[in-house]
Amino acid sequence: MKSLYAQLMFQLMGADEGKMERMRQEAAKLTEGWEQDKVRNVVTEVLEKVMSPLIYSEALELMHDHRAADASS
């Protein structure tokens, strides 16, 4: 799971079609033989517990930067 997360973060920071396909293949290897519901649950958990806070934090930082830029104008 940690490897999948690291790959996902790498892909989000500069993905092209080839990189995305390689990530998809690696994720498929990691979950080979798993029940579909288990994969769905893991993905949902990672999105909720890991990705959402990161995205929310980035959005807050962008809003802060925007407000700071407005205040200095």
Sine and cosine of phi, psi and omega as CSV:
sin_phi,cos_phi,sin_psi,cos_psi,sin_omega,cos_omega
0.00,0.00,-0.64,0.77,0.02,-1.00
-0.88,0.47,-0.64,0.77,0.02,-1.00
-0.90,0.43,-0.68,0.74,0.03,-1.00
-0.88,0.48,-0.69,0.73,0.01,-1.00
-0.89,0.47,-0.71,0.71,0.00,-1.00
-0.88,0.47,-0.67,0.74,0.03,-1.00
-0.90,0.43,-0.66,0.75,0.01,-1.00
-0.88,0.47,-0.71,0.71,0.01,-1.00
-0.89,0.46,-0.66,0.75,0.04,-1.00
-0.87,0.49,-0.70,0.71,-0.03,-1.00
-0.91,0.42,-0.63,0.77,-0.02,-1.00
-0.92,0.38,-0.39,0.92,-0.04,-1.00
-1.00,-0.01,0.11,0.99,0.02,-1.00
0.34,-0.94,0.88,0.48,-0.08,-1.00
-1.00,-0.04,0.62,-0.79,0.23,-0.97
-0.84,-0.54,0.02,-1.00,-0.09,-1.00
-0.87,0.50,-0.67,0.74,0.00,-1.00
-0.90,0.43,-0.68,0.73,0.02,-1.00
-0.90,0.44,-0.66,0.75,0.00,-1.00
-0.90,0.44,-0.63,0.78,0.02,-1.00
-0.91,0.41,-0.66,0.75,0.04,-1.00
-0.90,0.44,-0.64,0.77,0.03,-1.00
-0.90,0.43,-0.65,0.76,0.03,-1.00
-0.88,0.47,-0.68,0.73,0.01,-1.00
-0.90,0.43,-0.67,0.74,0.02,-1.00
-0.91,0.42,-0.66,0.75,0.03,-1.00
-0.89,0.45,-0.63,0.77,0.03,-1.00
-0.89,0.45,-0.64,0.77,0.03,-1.00
-0.90,0.44,-0.68,0.74,-0.03,-1.00
-0.89,0.45,-0.52,0.85,-0.09,-1.00
-0.96,-0.29,0.18,0.98,-0.01,-1.00
-0.84,0.54,0.78,-0.62,0.01,-1.00
1.00,0.01,-0.12,0.99,0.02,-1.00
-0.97,0.22,0.49,-0.87,0.14,-0.99
-0.93,0.36,0.56,-0.83,-0.01,-1.00
-0.83,0.56,-0.65,0.76,0.00,-1.00
-0.90,0.44,-0.59,0.80,0.02,-1.00
-0.91,0.42,-0.70,0.72,0.03,-1.00
-0.88,0.48,-0.71,0.70,0.00,-1.00
-0.86,0.50,-0.69,0.73,0.00,-1.00
-0.90,0.43,-0.67,0.74,0.01,-1.00
-0.90,0.44,-0.72,0.70,0.00,-1.00
-0.88,0.47,-0.71,0.71,0.01,-1.00
-0.87,0.50,-0.70,0.72,0.00,-1.00
-0.89,0.46,-0.70,0.71,0.00,-1.00
-0.90,0.43,-0.68,0.74,0.01,-1.00
-0.88,0.47,-0.69,0.73,-0.05,-1.00
-0.96,0.28,-0.68,0.74,-0.13,-0.99
-1.00,-0.02,-0.43,0.90,-0.08,-1.00
-0.93,-0.37,-0.82,0.57,-0.13,-0.99
-0.96,0.29,-0.72,0.70,-0.04,-1.00
-0.84,0.54,-0.73,0.68,0.04,-1.00
-0.88,0.47,-0.60,0.80,0.02,-1.00
-0.91,0.42,-0.70,0.71,0.00,-1.00
-0.91,0.42,-0.69,0.73,0.01,-1.00
-0.88,0.47,-0.70,0.72,0.01,-1.00
-0.88,0.48,-0.68,0.74,0.01,-1.00
-0.90,0.44,-0.66,0.75,0.03,-1.00
-0.88,0.47,-0.68,0.73,0.03,-1.00
-0.88,0.47,-0.66,0.75,0.03,-1.00
-0.89,0.45,-0.68,0.74,0.02,-1.00
-0.89,0.45,-0.66,0.75,0.03,-1.00
-0.90,0.43,-0.68,0.74,0.02,-1.00
-0.87,0.50,-0.73,0.68,0.02,-1.00
-0.88,0.48,-0.66,0.75,0.00,-1.00
-0.90,0.44,-0.71,0.70,0.02,-1.00
-0.90,0.43,-0.63,0.78,0.02,-1.00
-0.91,0.42,-0.62,0.78,0.03,-1.00
-0.91,0.41,-0.63,0.77,0.04,-1.00
-0.91,0.42,-0.65,0.76,-0.03,-1.00
-0.92,0.39,-0.52,0.85,-0.03,-1.00
-1.00,0.08,-0.11,0.99,0.00,-1.00
-0.98,0.18,0.00,0.00,0.00,0.00
